[in-house]
Amino acid sequence: MMITAIYERWDKKAGYRRIQDELFRQYSLVVNHKKVLRLMRELGIQAIIRRKYKHRTSQQAAIADGRIAENLLQRDFTADAPNRKWVTDITQYRVFDERIYLSVIKDLWNNEIIAYHISKNNDNPLVLETFRKALDTHKDVNGLIVHSDQGSQYTSHAYHDMLPQVGAQISMSRRGNCYDNASMESFFSHLKVEALYPYDIRNIAEAQRRIEEYIRFYNEERSQRKLNKLTPVEYRRQLIV
Protein backbone atom coordinates (compact mmCIF):
# COMPACT_ATOMS: atom_id res chain seq x y z
CA MET A 1 0.00 0.00 0.00
CA MET A 2 1.03 3.64 -0.40
CA ILE A 3 1.52 4.23 3.33
CA THR A 4 3.67 1.10 3.61
CA ALA A 5 5.89 2.21 0.74
CA ILE A 6 6.36 5.64 2.25
CA TYR A 7 7.04 4.13 5.66
CA GLU A 8 9.74 1.82 4.27
CA ARG A 9 11.32 4.71 2.41
CA TRP A 10 11.69 6.50 5.74
CA ASP A 11 13.47 3.42 7.05
CA LYS A 12 10.84 2.83 9.74
CA LYS A 13 11.53 6.08 11.53
CA ALA A 14 8.68 8.26 10.34
CA GLY A 15 5.92 9.31 12.69
CA TYR A 16 2.37 9.77 11.43
CA ARG A 17 2.92 13.47 10.72
CA ARG A 18 5.82 12.72 8.42
CA ILE A 19 3.72 10.18 6.57
CA GLN A 20 0.91 12.70 6.40
CA ASP A 21 3.32 15.28 4.95
CA GLU A 22 4.73 12.81 2.41
CA LEU A 23 1.26 11.86 1.16
CA PHE A 24 0.58 15.50 0.44
CA ARG A 25 4.02 16.23 -1.05
CA GLN A 26 4.13 13.21 -3.39
CA TYR A 27 0.45 12.59 -4.15
CA SER A 28 -1.27 15.86 -3.22
CA LEU A 29 -3.42 13.86 -0.84
CA VAL A 30 -4.85 15.62 2.18
CA VAL A 31 -5.38 12.86 4.73
CA ASN A 32 -6.62 13.42 8.27
CA HIS A 33 -3.99 12.43 10.84
CA LYS A 34 -6.51 10.17 12.57
CA LYS A 35 -6.89 8.16 9.37
CA VAL A 36 -3.14 7.85 9.07
CA LEU A 37 -2.97 6.60 12.64
CA ARG A 38 -5.78 4.10 12.02
CA LEU A 39 -4.12 2.72 8.90
CA MET A 40 -0.78 2.49 10.67
CA ARG A 41 -2.40 0.43 13.44
CA GLU A 42 -4.12 -1.85 10.92
CA LEU A 43 -0.85 -2.43 9.09
CA GLY A 44 1.10 -2.88 12.28
CA ILE A 45 3.30 0.13 11.57
CA GLN A 46 4.83 1.84 14.55
CA ALA A 47 7.29 4.69 14.39
CA ILE A 48 10.46 4.45 16.43
CA ILE A 49 10.49 7.43 18.77
CA ARG A 50 13.86 8.76 19.80
CA ARG A 51 14.23 9.29 23.51
CA LYS A 52 15.09 12.82 24.44
CA TYR A 53 18.45 13.10 26.11
CA LYS A 54 18.10 14.56 29.56
CA HIS A 55 21.23 16.44 30.47
CA ARG A 56 22.28 15.93 34.07
CA THR A 57 23.91 18.77 35.90
CA SER A 58 27.11 18.04 37.80
CA GLN A 59 25.08 18.23 41.01
CA GLN A 60 22.50 15.70 39.77
CA ALA A 61 25.27 13.41 38.55
CA ALA A 62 27.04 13.64 41.91
CA ILE A 63 23.84 12.71 43.75
CA ALA A 64 23.20 9.79 41.42
CA ASP A 65 26.79 8.53 41.81
CA GLY A 66 26.76 8.89 45.61
CA ARG A 67 29.30 11.73 45.66
CA ILE A 68 27.28 13.93 48.02
CA ALA A 69 28.66 13.05 51.44
CA GLU A 70 26.94 13.14 54.82
CA ASN A 71 27.61 16.09 57.12
CA LEU A 72 29.92 14.37 59.62
CA LEU A 73 31.04 17.63 61.21
CA GLN A 74 27.56 18.79 62.29
CA ARG A 75 28.89 22.30 63.02
CA ASP A 76 31.29 21.03 65.68
CA PHE A 77 34.27 23.19 64.80
CA THR A 78 36.52 21.85 67.54
CA ALA A 79 39.11 19.09 67.54
CA ASP A 80 41.13 17.51 70.33
CA ALA A 81 44.23 16.78 68.24
CA PRO A 82 45.88 17.78 64.96
CA ASN A 83 44.65 16.21 61.71
CA ARG A 84 41.32 15.14 63.12
CA LYS A 85 39.15 17.74 61.36
CA TRP A 86 39.99 19.88 58.37
CA VAL A 87 37.66 22.39 56.74
CA THR A 88 38.16 23.64 53.21
CA ASP A 89 36.59 26.04 50.78
CA ILE A 90 37.21 28.39 47.84
CA THR A 91 36.77 32.14 47.67
CA GLN A 92 37.35 34.63 44.89
CA TYR A 93 38.66 38.16 44.66
CA ARG A 94 38.13 40.48 41.72
CA VAL A 95 40.40 43.24 40.44
CA PHE A 96 38.68 45.12 37.63
CA ASP A 97 37.83 42.42 35.05
CA GLU A 98 40.21 39.79 36.43
CA ARG A 99 39.58 37.27 39.20
CA ILE A 100 41.70 35.01 41.30
CA TYR A 101 40.50 32.02 43.30
CA LEU A 102 41.87 31.00 46.67
CA SER A 103 41.52 27.43 47.94
CA VAL A 104 42.27 26.96 51.64
CA ILE A 105 42.50 24.12 54.16
CA LYS A 106 42.26 24.87 57.88
CA ASP A 107 42.94 22.48 60.76
CA LEU A 108 40.21 22.97 63.38
CA TRP A 109 42.51 21.89 66.20
CA ASN A 110 44.48 25.17 66.16
CA ASN A 111 42.77 27.05 63.30
CA GLU A 112 46.00 27.00 61.32
CA ILE A 113 45.89 27.39 57.56
CA ILE A 114 47.86 24.29 56.67
CA ALA A 115 47.68 24.68 52.89
CA TYR A 116 46.40 27.05 50.27
CA HIS A 117 46.60 27.54 46.52
CA ILE A 118 45.83 30.52 44.30
CA SER A 119 44.78 30.25 40.67
CA LYS A 120 43.02 32.20 37.95
CA ASN A 121 40.86 29.12 37.34
CA ASN A 122 38.15 27.82 39.63
CA ASP A 123 38.57 24.18 38.69
CA ASN A 124 39.49 20.75 40.02
CA PRO A 125 43.28 21.33 39.87
CA LEU A 126 42.85 24.31 42.22
CA VAL A 127 41.51 22.01 44.94
CA LEU A 128 43.67 18.99 44.15
CA GLU A 129 46.86 21.07 44.31
CA THR A 130 45.79 22.47 47.69
CA PHE A 131 45.40 18.96 49.06
CA ARG A 132 48.66 17.82 47.49
CA LYS A 133 50.43 20.54 49.48
CA ALA A 134 48.60 19.59 52.69
CA LEU A 135 49.26 15.87 52.35
CA ASP A 136 52.92 16.42 51.54
CA THR A 137 53.45 17.87 55.03
CA HIS A 138 50.79 15.95 56.97
CA LYS A 139 51.39 12.27 56.40
CA ASP A 140 49.32 10.65 59.15
CA VAL A 141 45.73 11.58 58.33
CA ASN A 142 44.04 8.22 58.84
CA GLY A 143 40.55 8.86 60.23
CA LEU A 144 40.69 12.57 59.36
CA ILE A 145 37.37 14.27 58.53
CA VAL A 146 37.59 16.75 55.65
CA HIS A 147 34.59 19.05 55.46
CA SER A 148 33.57 21.18 52.48
CA ASP A 149 30.49 22.44 50.71
CA GLN A 150 28.93 20.65 47.72
CA GLY A 151 30.85 22.56 45.06
CA SER A 152 31.69 20.77 41.83
CA GLN A 153 35.36 20.38 42.81
CA TYR A 154 34.39 18.55 46.01
CA THR A 155 31.91 16.27 44.25
CA SER A 156 34.35 15.38 41.48
CA HIS A 157 35.57 11.83 40.97
CA ALA A 158 39.17 12.94 41.49
CA TYR A 159 38.41 14.37 44.94
CA HIS A 160 36.46 11.29 46.02
CA ASP A 161 39.21 9.00 44.78
CA MET A 162 42.00 10.97 46.50
CA LEU A 163 40.87 11.30 50.13
CA PRO A 164 39.81 7.70 50.88
CA GLN A 165 43.23 6.56 49.61
CA VAL A 166 44.90 8.34 52.54
CA GLY A 167 42.29 7.17 55.06
CA ALA A 168 40.35 10.44 55.22
CA GLN A 169 36.57 10.73 55.45
CA ILE A 170 34.61 13.19 53.33
CA SER A 171 32.02 15.42 54.97
CA MET A 172 29.82 18.04 53.29
CA SER A 173 27.59 20.92 54.26
CA ARG A 174 23.95 20.81 53.35
CA ARG A 175 23.35 22.46 50.01
CA GLY A 176 23.18 26.24 50.23
CA ASN A 177 23.89 26.33 53.98
CA CYS A 178 26.97 28.46 54.69
CA TYR A 179 26.63 27.99 58.46
CA ASP A 180 27.63 24.33 58.09
CA ASN A 181 31.10 25.58 57.18
CA ALA A 182 31.10 28.74 59.29
CA SER A 183 34.72 28.36 60.41
CA MET A 184 35.95 28.64 56.85
CA GLU A 185 33.57 31.50 56.06
CA SER A 186 34.92 33.34 59.11
CA PHE A 187 38.50 33.08 57.88
CA PHE A 188 37.60 34.41 54.43
CA SER A 189 35.75 37.31 56.04
CA HIS A 190 38.80 38.24 58.16
CA LEU A 191 41.08 37.95 55.13
CA LYS A 192 39.02 40.31 52.97
CA VAL A 193 38.18 42.84 55.68
CA GLU A 194 41.72 43.05 57.07
CA ALA A 195 43.93 42.50 54.03
CA LEU A 196 42.02 43.34 50.84
CA TYR A 197 39.07 45.71 51.17
CA PRO A 198 40.94 48.55 52.95
CA TYR A 199 43.45 48.90 50.11
CA ASP A 200 43.29 50.26 46.59
CA ILE A 201 44.48 47.08 44.91
CA ARG A 202 45.25 47.73 41.25
CA ASN A 203 46.31 44.35 39.92
CA ILE A 204 46.13 40.61 40.54
CA ALA A 205 49.78 40.34 41.55
CA GLU A 206 49.24 42.78 44.41
CA ALA A 207 46.10 40.94 45.53
CA GLN A 208 47.98 37.65 45.56
CA ARG A 209 50.85 39.17 47.53
CA ARG A 210 48.47 40.57 50.17
CA ILE A 211 46.68 37.21 50.46
CA GLU A 212 49.95 35.35 50.98
CA GLU A 213 51.19 37.90 53.53
CA TYR A 214 47.92 37.73 55.44
CA ILE A 215 47.95 33.94 55.67
CA ARG A 216 51.48 34.09 57.12
CA PHE A 217 50.33 36.83 59.54
CA TYR A 218 47.21 34.84 60.50
CA ASN A 219 49.21 31.72 61.28
CA GLU A 220 52.23 33.28 62.98
CA GLU A 221 51.24 36.65 64.46
CA ARG A 222 47.47 36.93 64.92
CA SER A 223 46.63 35.61 68.40
CA GLN A 224 43.28 34.00 69.10
CA ARG A 225 41.35 33.86 72.35
CA LYS A 226 40.24 30.33 71.59
CA LEU A 227 43.92 29.37 71.57
CA ASN A 228 44.66 30.93 74.97
CA LYS A 229 45.76 34.12 73.19
CA LEU A 230 48.39 32.25 71.19
CA THR A 231 48.79 32.22 67.45
CA PRO A 232 48.00 28.98 65.58
CA VAL A 233 51.71 28.26 65.09
CA GLU A 234 52.53 28.95 68.77
CA TYR A 235 49.71 26.67 69.83
CA ARG A 236 51.02 23.89 67.59
CA ARG A 237 54.56 24.26 68.92
CA GLN A 238 53.28 23.66 72.46
CA LEU A 239 52.46 20.14 71.39
CA ILE A 240 56.00 19.52 70.21
CA VAL A 241 57.41 20.77 73.54
N, C-alpha and C positions, 0 to 999 in steps of 0.2 A: 504494500500500500504506500501511498505518498508520504504519510507521516513516518512510516518505518524507514523509507529511503532517506528522508531528511535526517532522521535520528541517527542512522548509521553513518551518514556523512559527517555528522558532528562527533563521531567517535564516542557515542554514548555519554556525552557530557552536557548535552543541551537540556535546559529546563523547558517547561511548557511555553514560556514567553519567547524563547529563542525559536522554538518550532513555529509558534504563531507568527513571528516576524518573518521567518523564512517562507512560510506559505504565502504571505502577502508579497514578499520581494520577488519570488520566483514564479508564482502562479496568479498573482493579483487576487488572491482569495482572502476575504475578510472572515475569519473564523473566531467565534466567541471562545474565550480562554477556557470556559467550562466544558465546551465540546472537545477541545484539545485534551483537557485532563481526562475526560471520560474515555476518549479513544486510546489514550496512553494506558489507562487502567485495563481496558479490554485487551490490548495487545501485550500487556505485561511489560510496558516500557517504564523505566524509572530512572530519572536523571540522577547522576552522582553529584551530590552537593559537597562542595569543598568546606571543610571546617575552618572557621575564622580563627586565625592565630591570636591568642590572647597574650599580649606582652606582660610579663611579670616584672614589676619593679624590683630593684635590689632588695628592698625591705621584704616584699612578698616572697621572693626567692629564699631569703635568709630564714624566714619563718618556716617555709615548707621544708627546708633542709636542716632544720633544728639548730640554726646558728644564732638564735636569740636566746641568750643565757638567762638563768634565774638571777634575781638580785640577792646575792649571798651576803652583801655588806649590810643591807637593811639600815642604812644611815648611821651605822656605828663607825665613826671615824677615829677610832682609837685602836692601838695595837700594843701588845705587851712585849714585843721583841722586833728586831729588824726583819725585813723581808717576810712579814706575815700578811700585810695588806698594802698593796699599791693602788693608787688611783691615777687615772690618766685621761687626758682630753686634748683637744686641739682648739686654738683660738687664732684669730686673724687680726692683722693690723694693716690699715690702708694708708698709703702716702700718695696723694693725688690719684692717678689712675692705676697705680701698682698696688699689689697686695703681697704680704708675706704671711706664712702660716707657721705657727709654733706648736709643736707637739711636746708634751711634758709628762713625766712620770714622777709622782711624789710618794715617798714612803710615809705612811701614816704614823709610824712609830715616833719619828722625830720631825716630821713635816719637811724633811730635806728633799730638794729636787735632785733626784739621783741621775736623771738623764733628760736631755732635751734635744730637739733637732728643729732647725729652721729651714724652710723651703719656700719657693715661689709656687709650688704645686701642692694642692690639698688632695693627696692620693695615698695609695697603700704604702709606697716606699717611705713616705714621711713617717708613718707610724712604725713600720718594720725597722727602719734605721734607728729610731728612738729606742726600741727594745733591744736591738743589737748592742747599742752602747750600754744599756743597763745590765744586760746579761753578761757582757764582757767583764764587768767589775763586780757583779753579784752572782757568784756561781751556785751557791746553795739556796735554791728557791723552791725546793720541794714542799708542796702544801700551800704555797703562796696564793692569795686571792688577788686577782687583778681586776679592778672595777673600772668600767667605762660607760659611756652612753651607747646607744644603738646605731651610731654612725656607720656608714658603709665600710670604712676601714676596719672597724671592730667586728663587723659581721662577715668579713671576707674569709675565703677559704684559707688564705695564707696565714692570717692571724689565728684562726682556730686550729691550724696544723702546728703552729710554732709553740704556743704556750703549753699545751699538754705534753709536748716532748720534753720540757724541762720540769715537769711535775707541777705546773701552776694551774690554778682553777680560774675559769673565766666567770666574771660577774658583770651584770649590766643593769643600768637604771631602767625604770619604766619609761616607755616612750613619751618624750615631751615633758619629762619631769626633771628639771634642773636641780631640785633639792636633793635628789638621790645621789648627786655627785657634788654636793655643796662645798666640800673641802677644795676641790679643784677649781670651782667657780670663784671661790674666795681668793685663791692665789692669783688668778688672772685679773681679778678686780684690783688687787694691790699693785700688780705689775703695771697696769695701764694708768691707774690714778697717780702712782708715785714716780713712774719712770718714763711715761710716754705722753700723756695728755698735757702736762704742764709745759711742754717744750714745743717750739716751732720746728718740728722735724721736717726736713726738706727732701730727704731721699731715703731709699730703702736701706742703704748701707748704714746710715746713722741710726735708723730704727733698730736694725739688727745689733749694732754695737751697744745701744742702750739696753736692749733686752738681755744680752749676754752679761753686761755689767750688773744689771739688777739681780739676775739669778745668782751671781757670785756674792753680791751684797746680802741677798736674802738668806743664803746658806751660811755665810761666814760672819756677818756683822749685825744682822737684824734680830735682836733678841725677842723671845716670845714668852708670854706669861705661862702658857701651857707647858713650857719646857723649863719651868723654874727660873725664868728670865735669862736663859741661855740661848745661844743661837743653835740651829740644827746641827751644825758641825761640832760645836762644843758639847752638846748633849750626846752625840755619837761617841766622841772621844772619851767620855766618862766610862763607857762600856768597856773600852779597851784597857783603861787603867784598872 
